[in-house]
Amino acid sequence: MEGSSKVEALSLSEAKREERRTKWATQVVFRSLATTATFAAGLVIIFDEQTTDIAGFTMHADYKSSPAFRFFMIGNFVAAGYGMLALILVSYTGTNWLVSFMDLMSMSLVMASAAAATAIGHVGKKGNSHTGWMRVCNYFEKFCNRIEYSIACSYAGFLCLLVVCALSGIPKARNSS
């Protein structure tokens, strides 16, 4: 009897180790994807600019043209920087409450900056007849298209961070029930 319980205990502990390894590998994959996506979003917007002539005036568009685009660029680079740091921390210490909290803050920052850029991008693309804001994307088509790619990368990073936050919350939910 004792021998079989020791074997069961060993197989149970091996199963737990395998579950931890799988969880760790999944977190590393999604953290890497989030870091890459947010870094790509920041790079695309920082190098996106276009100059065009409109009615004899030279107009220039870049991320500095809007505070929302500046916030977007900064938010994505901060999230990418944290993502690189978090990959190192998780590799050595695993996930703890501080890492989980910072994951949540990073996810919130990416979502807020992507939402701000989306709102300004929508006004640039469609205009707003109620306030008299004209569309500008018909004059800055390349710039607006690249902004769309950048925002899409940022939302992909947000979704990856959402998965990371969910993964770190699942064991806590299991233990509380």
C-alpha positions in Angstrom: 0.0 0.0 0.0 2.7 2.5 0.9 4.6 1.9 -2.3 1.6 2.7 -4.4 0.8 5.9 -2.5 4.4 7.0 -3.1 4.1 6.4 -6.8 0.8 8.3 -6.9 2.4 11.2 -5.0 5.4 11.2 -7.4 3.1 11.2 -10.5 1.0 13.9 -8.9 4.0 16.1 -8.2 5.3 15.4 -11.7 1.9 16.5 -13.1 2.1 19.7 -11.1 5.6 20.4 -12.4 4.5 19.8 -16.0 1.5 22.1 -15.5 3.8 24.8 -14.1 6.2 24.4 -17.1 3.3 24.7 -19.5 1.9 27.7 -17.8 5.4 29.3 -17.8 5.9 28.6 -21.5 2.5 30.0 -22.4 3.3 33.1 -20.4 6.6 33.5 -22.1 5.0 33.2 -25.5 2.3 35.7 -24.9 4.6 38.1 -23.1 7.0 37.9 -26.1 4.1 38.5 -28.6 2.8 41.4 -26.5 6.3 43.0 -26.3 6.9 42.5 -30.0 3.5 43.9 -31.0 3.7 47.0 -28.7 7.3 47.7 -29.8 6.2 47.4 -33.5 3.3 49.8 -32.9 5.7 52.3 -31.3 8.2 52.0 -34.2 5.6 52.3 -36.9 4.1 55.5 -35.5 7.4 57.1 -34.6 8.7 56.7 -38.2 5.4 57.6 -39.8 5.3 61.0 -41.4 4.0 62.5 -44.6 4.2 66.0 -46.2 1.8 67.2 -48.8 0.7 70.4 -50.5 -2.9 71.5 -49.9 -4.1 74.6 -51.7 -0.5 75.9 -52.0 0.4 75.3 -48.4 2.8 72.6 -47.3 1.3 70.5 -44.5 3.2 67.9 -42.5 1.7 65.0 -40.4 3.6 62.9 -37.9 2.9 61.5 -34.4 3.8 65.0 -32.9 0.7 66.4 -34.7 -1.6 65.1 -32.0 -1.2 64.6 -28.2 -3.2 61.4 -28.5 -0.6 60.0 -31.0 2.2 61.0 -28.6 0.5 59.2 -25.8 0.0 56.2 -28.1 3.7 56.1 -28.9 4.9 56.6 -25.3 2.4 54.1 -24.0 3.4 51.4 -26.4 7.2 51.9 -25.8 6.6 51.8 -22.0 4.6 48.6 -22.4 7.3 47.1 -24.6 10.1 48.1 -22.1 8.1 46.6 -19.3 7.5 43.5 -21.4 11.2 42.9 -21.8 11.8 43.4 -18.1 9.0 41.1 -17.2 10.3 38.3 -19.4 13.5 38.4 -17.4 11.7 38.7 -14.0 9.4 35.8 -14.8 12.3 33.7 -16.0 14.0 34.0 -12.6 11.3 34.6 -10.1 8.1 33.3 -11.6 4.8 35.3 -11.4 4.2 37.1 -8.1 1.7 39.7 -7.1 3.9 42.6 -8.2 4.4 41.1 -11.7 0.7 40.5 -11.9 -0.1 44.0 -10.9 2.4 45.5 -13.4 0.9 43.2 -16.1 -2.5 44.7 -15.4 -1.1 48.3 -15.4 0.7 47.6 -18.7 -2.4 46.2 -20.3 -4.4 49.2 -19.1 -1.8 51.6 -20.5 -1.8 49.9 -23.9 -5.6 49.8 -24.0 -5.9 53.5 -23.1 -3.3 54.7 -25.6 -4.8 52.5 -28.4 -8.3 53.9 -27.6 -7.0 57.5 -27.7 -5.3 56.9 -31.1 -8.3 55.1 -32.4 -10.6 58.0 -31.6 -8.3 60.6 -33.2 -7.7 58.3 -36.2 -11.5 57.9 -36.6 -11.9 61.7 -36.7 -9.0 62.0 -39.1 -10.5 59.4 -41.4 -14.3 60.3 -41.2 -14.3 63.9 -39.8 -17.1 65.1 -37.6 -19.8 67.2 -39.3 -21.4 68.2 -36.0 -18.2 70.0 -34.9 -17.0 71.1 -38.3 -13.9 68.9 -38.2 -12.9 67.9 -41.7 -11.4 64.6 -42.8 -7.7 64.8 -43.3 -6.9 61.2 -44.3 -7.8 61.9 -47.9 -4.8 64.3 -47.9 -2.5 62.1 -45.8 -3.4 58.6 -47.0 0.0 56.9 -46.4 0.2 58.4 -43.0 -3.3 57.3 -42.0 -2.8 53.8 -43.4 0.4 53.4 -41.3 -1.4 54.7 -38.2 -4.0 52.0 -38.8 -1.3 49.3 -38.9 0.3 50.7 -35.7 -3.1 50.7 -33.9 -3.7 47.1 -35.0 -0.4 46.0 -33.6 -1.2 47.8 -30.3 -4.6 46.0 -30.0 -2.8 42.7 -30.7 -0.4 43.5 -27.9 -3.4 44.4 -25.7 -5.0 41.0 -26.4 -1.8 39.2 -25.6 -1.5 41.1 -22.3 -5.1 40.2 -21.5 -4.2 36.5 -21.9 -1.1 37.0 -19.6 -3.3 38.7 -17.0 -5.9 35.9 -17.3 -3.2 33.2 -16.9 -1.8 34.8 -13.8 -5.4 35.0 -12.3 -6.5 31.4 -13.0 -4.4 29.7 -10.2 -5.6 32.2 -7.7 -9.2 31.6 -8.7 -8.7 27.8 -8.3 -7.2 28.2 -4.9 -10.0 30.4 -3.6 -12.8 28.0 -4.4 
